[in-house]
Amino acid sequence: MQMPERRIERTNYLDWLIRWKERQIIKVVSGVRRCGKSTMFDIFRDYLLENGVEPSQIILLNFEDVEYEWLTNYRLLYDYIKPLLLPDKMNYVFLDEIQHVGQFEKTVDSLFLKKNCDVYITGSNAYFMSGELATLLSGRYVELKMLPLSFREFCSGLGDRHGETRRMASFDLYMTNGSFPYVLRYGLDADEAREYMRDVYNAVLLKDVVARLKIPDVNVLENVTKFMLHNIGNKISSTKISNTLKSGGKSVDQKTVDRYLRGLADSLMLYEAPRYNIKGRQFLTTQSKYYAVDVALRNALVRGKDSDVGHILENIVFLELRRRGHDVYVGQMGDAGEVDFVAIRSEEVSYYQVAATALDEETLKRELAPLRKINDNHPKRLLTLDEVFSSANYDGILKRNVLDWLLDE
């Protein structure tokens, strides 16, 4: 059923923008294409207007709009903005998808130097927001990393009160139709959502990977991409990918796989979870796991199996931990097994196991075993879809229903 268009309030992101408002530092908003960055600027602009800022104080340019194509030269852009700045008031300058502007850092730096300019920029690619951006803006920025909708935001957009009889249906919809705001905003059905997800995939692949890396053989890139989407939550090496594709008659060398993996991570279609040796407190450089930016995007492109449920849940928990500001790693316990996630935020460390169910005694024993081997006092959690016996305390290891956890404030 077609739903009326509605704006989804994304309180955490808005609070971040309000917190950094008018501080003399460049605000960078990054995220995969169509995750809601431009809409976030609209929400923040409305907040400014509601709180005494005049329309003439706001300059908003979106460089994916052909209307501003002529401004993709840094000098022309600066010359366009400068006369619009009000000398006796704060000016709020929003530059959306700024990576389309050649040498954009020159314009941004010049605006940053003005005491009455509050500068906000967005970009879709990780190369724009990581090492290269750090070099270009040399530490004069703070970054808001956006993802598509959390389950809590998704339910809020549905108007769902999270009643016991409805929230599982909402979660099914979240996994099937996806977390991209457009899908929820316009109430797309399953077929429309799948078509939209494929369109997102094509846009990211062609604009953010193929064009940037100048890839001549798109079919090879697609083979690597679909392999990665099919294997979310599995330990991966470029050698394994190369050998698997070769055995299927699709030859690709290891160096090419490495390059494509970097491109897919830079596009923010995939996120890497490196391994972490819990006992030795060391980061490991081999056999990372990868997760998709949206499980419905993954499901629109590869055929899943019933056994995928655990990895799909892992994917959702991984993204939620990222939303909550954690760096997320796969915990290695040597012969004692693996902990799904080690989440680190500032000095906080917490451990997570994720399973579809732990009602079976053997499954419960297997999931708890690695957590019990950890000899520290950091929080340890087991997240499942179990509705009966959904919470428990196993000698300090807290079991919770994953939907309860996702819906936490």
C-alpha positions as CSV (number, residue, x, y, z in Angstrom):
1,M,0.0,0.0,0.0
2,Q,1.3,3.4,-0.9
3,M,2.1,5.5,2.1
4,P,2.1,9.3,2.2
5,E,5.5,10.9,2.0
6,R,6.8,11.8,5.4
7,R,10.1,13.1,6.7
8,I,12.0,10.8,9.1
9,E,13.5,12.7,12.0
10,R,17.0,11.5,12.7
11,T,17.6,12.9,16.1
12,N,21.1,11.7,16.8
13,Y,22.4,13.2,13.6
14,L,20.5,16.5,14.1
15,D,21.9,16.7,17.7
16,W,25.4,16.3,16.3
17,L,24.9,19.2,13.9
18,I,23.4,21.4,16.6
19,R,26.3,20.6,19.0
20,W,28.9,21.7,16.4
21,K,26.9,24.7,15.1
22,E,28.9,27.9,14.8
23,R,32.2,26.4,16.0
24,Q,35.0,27.4,13.8
25,I,35.7,24.0,12.3
26,I,34.5,22.4,9.1
27,K,31.7,19.9,9.5
28,V,31.9,16.9,7.2
29,V,28.9,14.6,6.7
30,S,29.9,11.4,5.0
31,G,27.9,8.3,4.0
32,V,26.9,6.0,1.1
33,R,24.8,7.5,-1.7
34,R,21.1,8.0,-0.8
35,C,21.6,7.4,2.9
36,G,19.9,10.8,3.7
37,K,22.7,13.3,3.8
38,S,20.9,16.0,1.7
39,T,17.7,15.5,3.7
40,M,19.7,15.9,6.9
41,F,20.9,19.3,5.6
42,D,17.2,20.2,4.9
43,I,16.2,19.2,8.5
44,F,19.1,21.2,9.9
45,R,18.3,24.2,7.8
46,D,14.7,24.0,9.0
47,Y,16.0,23.9,12.6
48,L,18.1,27.1,11.9
49,L,15.1,28.9,10.4
50,E,12.9,28.0,13.4
51,N,15.6,29.3,15.7
52,G,16.0,32.9,14.5
53,V,18.3,32.4,11.4
54,E,17.1,34.3,8.3
55,P,16.9,32.6,4.9
56,S,19.5,35.1,3.6
57,Q,22.0,33.7,6.0
58,I,21.8,30.2,4.5
59,I,23.7,29.2,1.3
60,L,22.9,25.6,0.1
61,L,24.4,24.1,-3.1
62,N,24.0,20.5,-4.2
63,F,26.6,19.6,-6.8
64,E,24.6,16.6,-8.1
65,D,22.1,19.1,-9.4
66,V,23.0,20.1,-12.9
67,E,22.0,23.7,-12.1
68,Y,25.3,24.0,-10.2
69,E,27.5,22.1,-12.7
70,W,29.2,25.3,-13.8
71,L,30.4,25.8,-10.3
72,T,32.5,22.7,-10.1
73,N,35.7,24.8,-10.4
74,Y,36.9,25.9,-7.0
75,R,37.6,29.5,-8.1
76,L,34.2,30.0,-9.7
77,L,32.6,28.5,-6.6
78,Y,34.3,30.9,-4.3
79,D,33.6,33.9,-6.5
80,Y,29.9,32.8,-6.5
81,I,29.6,32.4,-2.7
82,K,31.6,35.5,-1.6
83,P,29.1,38.2,-2.6
84,L,26.3,36.2,-0.9
85,L,28.0,36.4,2.5
86,L,26.4,38.9,4.9
87,P,29.2,40.9,6.5
88,D,27.5,41.5,9.9
89,K,25.9,38.1,10.5
90,M,26.8,34.4,10.7
91,N,26.5,32.7,7.3
92,Y,25.7,29.0,7.1
93,V,27.2,27.4,4.0
94,F,26.1,23.9,2.9
95,L,28.1,22.3,0.1
96,D,26.5,19.0,-0.8
97,E,28.4,16.3,-2.7
98,I,31.5,18.5,-2.8
99,Q,33.7,15.9,-4.3
100,H,32.4,17.0,-7.7
101,V,34.3,20.2,-7.3
102,G,37.9,20.1,-8.4
103,Q,40.3,21.2,-5.6
104,F,37.3,21.9,-3.4
105,E,39.5,22.2,-0.4
106,K,40.7,25.6,-1.6
107,T,37.2,27.0,-1.5
108,V,36.4,25.3,1.8
109,D,39.6,26.5,3.5
110,S,38.9,30.1,2.3
111,L,35.4,30.1,3.8
112,F,36.7,28.4,7.0
113,L,39.1,31.3,7.6
114,K,36.2,33.8,7.8
115,K,34.9,34.3,11.3
116,N,31.3,34.6,10.1
117,C,31.2,31.4,8.0
118,D,29.8,28.1,9.4
119,V,30.8,25.5,6.8
120,Y,29.1,22.1,6.2
121,I,30.1,19.7,3.4
122,T,29.0,16.2,2.4
123,G,30.5,13.5,0.2
124,S,29.6,9.9,-0.7
125,N,33.1,8.3,-0.9
126,A,35.3,7.2,1.9
127,Y,38.4,8.5,0.0
128,F,36.8,11.9,0.4
129,M,36.5,11.5,4.1
130,S,39.6,9.5,5.2
131,G,43.3,9.9,4.5
132,E,42.9,12.1,1.5
133,L,40.5,14.4,3.3
134,A,42.7,14.6,6.3
135,T,45.5,15.7,4.0
136,L,43.4,18.2,2.2
137,L,41.8,19.8,5.2
138,S,44.7,19.1,7.6
139,G,42.8,18.4,10.8
140,R,40.4,21.4,10.5
141,Y,37.3,19.3,10.4
142,V,35.0,17.0,12.4
143,E,33.1,14.2,10.8
144,L,29.6,12.8,11.1
145,K,29.4,9.3,9.6
146,M,25.9,8.6,8.4
147,L,24.3,5.3,7.6
148,P,20.9,4.4,6.3
149,L,18.1,4.1,8.8
150,S,18.5,2.3,12.0
151,F,15.7,-0.1,13.0
152,R,14.5,2.4,15.6
153,E,14.4,5.2,13.0
154,F,12.6,2.8,10.6
155,C,10.0,1.9,13.2
156,S,9.5,5.6,13.9
157,G,9.0,6.3,10.2
158,L,6.4,3.5,10.1
159,G,4.6,5.0,13.1
160,D,5.1,1.6,14.8
161,R,4.7,1.6,18.6
162,H,6.8,-1.6,18.8
163,G,3.9,-3.7,20.1
164,E,4.9,-7.3,20.5
165,T,2.6,-8.4,17.7
166,R,3.9,-5.9,15.2
167,R,7.6,-5.4,15.7
168,M,8.7,-8.7,14.2
169,A,6.7,-7.8,11.1
170,S,8.4,-4.4,11.1
171,F,11.8,-6.2,11.3
172,D,10.9,-8.5,8.4
173,L,10.1,-5.4,6.4
174,Y,13.3,-3.8,7.4
175,M,15.3,-6.8,6.3
176,T,13.3,-7.3,3.1
177,N,12.7,-3.7,1.8
178,G,15.8,-2.1,3.3
179,S,16.9,0.8,5.4
180,F,17.4,3.5,2.8
181,P,15.1,6.4,3.6
182,Y,13.5,6.7,0.2
183,V,12.0,3.2,0.5
184,L,10.3,4.0,3.7
185,R,9.4,7.6,2.8
186,Y,7.4,6.5,-0.2
187,G,6.1,3.2,1.1
188,L,7.6,1.0,-1.7
189,D,6.4,-2.5,-1.9
190,A,8.8,-5.5,-2.1
191,D,9.3,-5.4,-5.9
192,E,9.7,-1.6,-6.0
193,A,12.1,-1.7,-3.1
194,R,14.2,-4.4,-4.8
195,E,14.3,-2.4,-8.0
196,Y,15.3,0.7,-6.0
197,M,18.1,-1.2,-4.3
198,R,19.4,-2.4,-7.6
199,D,19.4,1.2,-8.8
200,V,21.4,2.2,-5.7
201,Y,23.8,-0.6,-6.3
202,N,24.4,0.5,-10.0
203,A,24.8,4.1,-9.0
204,V,27.4,3.3,-6.3
205,L,29.2,0.8,-8.5
206,L,29.4,2.9,-11.6
207,K,29.9,6.4,-10.1
208,D,31.9,5.6,-6.9
209,V,34.0,2.5,-7.9
210,V,34.2,2.1,-11.7
211,A,34.6,5.8,-12.5
212,R,37.1,6.5,-9.7
213,L,39.3,3.4,-10.2
214,K,38.9,3.6,-14.0
215,I,37.9,-0.1,-14.1
216,P,37.8,-1.5,-17.7
217,D,36.1,-4.8,-17.0
218,V,32.9,-4.1,-15.0
219,N,31.9,-7.8,-15.1
220,V,34.9,-8.8,-13.0
221,L,34.1,-6.1,-10.4
222,E,30.5,-7.3,-10.3
223,N,31.7,-10.9,-9.7
224,V,33.9,-9.8,-6.8
225,T,31.0,-7.6,-5.4
226,K,28.4,-10.4,-5.5
227,F,30.9,-12.8,-4.0
228,M,31.4,-10.4,-1.1
229,L,27.7,-9.8,-0.6
230,H,27.1,-13.5,-0.6
231,N,29.8,-14.0,2.0
232,I,28.9,-11.4,4.6
233,G,30.1,-12.5,8.0
234,N,32.7,-14.9,6.6
235,K,36.4,-14.5,7.0
236,I,37.7,-13.3,3.6
237,S,41.1,-13.0,1.9
238,S,41.8,-11.8,-1.6
239,T,43.5,-15.1,-2.3
240,K,40.4,-17.0,-1.4
241,I,38.2,-14.7,-3.6
242,S,40.6,-15.0,-6.5
243,N,40.8,-18.8,-6.2
244,T,37.0,-19.2,-5.9
245,L,36.3,-17.1,-8.9
246,K,39.0,-18.9,-10.9
247,S,37.4,-22.3,-10.1
248,G,34.2,-21.0,-11.5
249,G,35.9,-19.9,-14.7
250,K,36.1,-16.2,-13.9
251,S,39.8,-15.4,-13.7
252,V,40.9,-12.5,-11.6
253,D,44.3,-12.0,-9.9
254,Q,44.9,-11.3,-6.2
255,K,46.1,-7.7,-6.7
256,T,43.0,-6.8,-8.7
257,V,40.8,-8.3,-6.0
258,D,42.6,-6.2,-3.4
259,R,42.1,-3.1,-5.5
260,Y,38.4,-3.8,-6.0
261,L,37.9,-4.5,-2.3
262,R,39.4,-1.1,-1.4
263,G,37.1,0.5,-4.0
264,L,34.0,-1.2,-2.6
265,A,34.9,-0.2,1.0
266,D,35.7,3.4,-0.2
267,S,32.2,3.5,-1.8
268,L,30.7,2.5,1.6
269,M,28.8,-0.3,0.0
270,L,30.8,-2.7,2.2
271,Y,32.3,-2.2,5.7
272,E,35.3,-4.1,6.9
273,A,35.5,-5.7,10.4
274,P,39.2,-6.5,11.0
275,R,40.2,-9.2,13.4
276,Y,41.4,-8.5,16.9
277,N,43.3,-10.8,19.2
278,I,41.6,-10.4,22.5
279,K,44.2,-12.1,24.7
280,G,47.2,-10.3,23.1
281,R,45.3,-7.0,22.6
282,Q,46.6,-6.9,19.0
283,F,44.9,-5.9,15.7
284,L,45.3,-8.6,13.0
285,T,45.8,-7.7,9.4
286,T,44.5,-10.9,7.7
287,Q,41.1,-12.5,7.0
288,S,38.8,-9.6,7.9
289,K,35.0,-10.0,7.7
290,Y,32.9,-7.7,5.5
291,Y,29.3,-6.5,6.0
292,A,26.9,-4.8,3.6
293,V,25.7,-1.3,4.2
294,D,22.1,-2.7,4.0
295,V,21.0,-6.3,4.1
296,A,18.1,-5.7,1.6
297,L,20.7,-4.4,-0.9
298,R,22.5,-7.6,-0.5
299,N,19.4,-9.7,-0.8
300,A,18.3,-7.9,-4.0
301,L,21.5,-9.0,-5.7
302,V,22.4,-12.5,-4.4
303,R,20.2,-15.5,-3.6
304,G,20.2,-16.2,0.1
305,K,19.8,-19.4,2.1
306,D,18.0,-20.2,5.4
307,S,21.4,-20.6,7.0
308,D,22.1,-16.9,6.2
309,V,19.9,-15.7,9.1
310,G,22.7,-15.6,11.6
311,H,25.0,-13.6,9.3
312,I,22.1,-11.2,8.4
313,L,21.6,-10.5,12.1
314,E,25.3,-10.0,12.5
315,N,25.3,-7.5,9.7
316,I,22.5,-5.5,11.3
317,V,24.2,-5.6,14.8
318,F,27.5,-4.6,13.2
319,L,25.9,-1.5,11.6
320,E,24.1,-0.5,14.8
321,L,27.4,-0.7,16.7
322,R,28.9,1.6,14.1
323,R,25.9,4.0,14.5
324,R,26.5,4.1,18.2
325,G,30.0,5.3,17.7
326,H,32.0,2.1,18.2
327,D,35.0,0.8,16.2
328,V,34.0,-2.8,15.5
329,Y,36.3,-5.8,15.2
330,V,36.0,-9.6,15.0
331,G,37.4,-11.1,18.3
332,Q,39.9,-13.9,18.0
333,M,40.4,-16.2,21.0
334,G,42.9,-18.7,19.5
335,D,41.7,-22.3,20.0
336,A,38.8,-21.0,22.2
337,G,37.0,-19.7,19.1
338,E,35.7,-16.4,17.9
339,V,33.7,-13.6,19.4
340,D,31.4,-12.0,16.8
341,F,32.2,-8.4,17.7
342,V,34.6,-6.5,19.9
343,A,33.2,-3.0,20.1
344,I,35.5,-0.2,21.2
345,R,34.5,3.4,21.9
346,S,37.0,5.7,23.7
347,E,38.1,3.5,26.6
348,E,35.0,1.4,26.6
349,V,35.2,-2.2,25.4
350,S,32.3,-4.6,25.0
351,Y,31.8,-8.1,23.5
352,Y,28.9,-9.4,21.5
353,Q,27.8,-12.8,20.3
354,V,24.9,-12.8,17.8
355,A,22.7,-15.8,17.0
356,A,19.2,-16.4,15.5
357,T,18.3,-18.5,18.5
358,A,20.0,-19.9,21.6
359,L,17.1,-22.0,23.0
360,D,18.9,-25.2,22.1
361,E,21.3,-26.2,24.9
362,E,24.2,-27.1,22.6
363,T,23.8,-23.8,20.6
364,L,23.7,-21.8,23.9
365,K,26.8,-23.6,25.1
366,R,28.7,-22.9,21.8
367,E,27.7,-19.2,21.8
368,L,28.7,-18.6,25.5
369,A,32.0,-20.6,25.3
370,P,34.2,-17.8,23.7
371,L,32.8,-15.1,26.0
372,R,33.5,-17.2,29.1
373,K,37.1,-17.5,28.1
374,I,37.6,-13.7,28.2
375,N,39.3,-12.8,31.5
376,D,38.3,-9.2,31.9
377,N,35.3,-7.3,33.4
378,H,34.1,-5.6,30.2
379,P,30.4,-6.2,29.3
380,K,29.6,-9.4,27.5
381,R,26.3,-9.8,25.6
382,L,24.5,-12.5,23.7
383,L,21.9,-11.1,21.2
384,T,19.2,-13.4,19.7
385,L,15.7,-13.3,18.1
386,D,14.3,-15.5,20.9
387,E,11.0,-14.1,22.2
388,V,10.7,-16.7,25.0
389,F,13.5,-16.8,27.5
390,S,14.6,-13.7,25.7
391,S,16.7,-12.4,28.6
392,A,19.0,-14.1,31.0
393,N,22.2,-13.7,32.9
394,Y,24.9,-16.4,32.5
395,D,27.5,-15.6,35.1
396,G,27.7,-12.0,33.9
397,I,27.0,-12.6,30.2
398,L,23.7,-10.9,29.5
399,K,21.3,-12.4,27.0
400,R,18.9,-10.0,25.3
401,N,16.4,-10.0,22.5
402,V,18.1,-8.3,19.5
403,L,15.0,-6.2,18.7
404,D,14.9,-4.8,22.3
405,W,18.5,-3.9,21.9
406,L,18.0,-2.3,18.5
407,L,15.1,-0.2,19.8
408,D,17.1,1.1,22.8
409,E,17.5,4.9,23.0
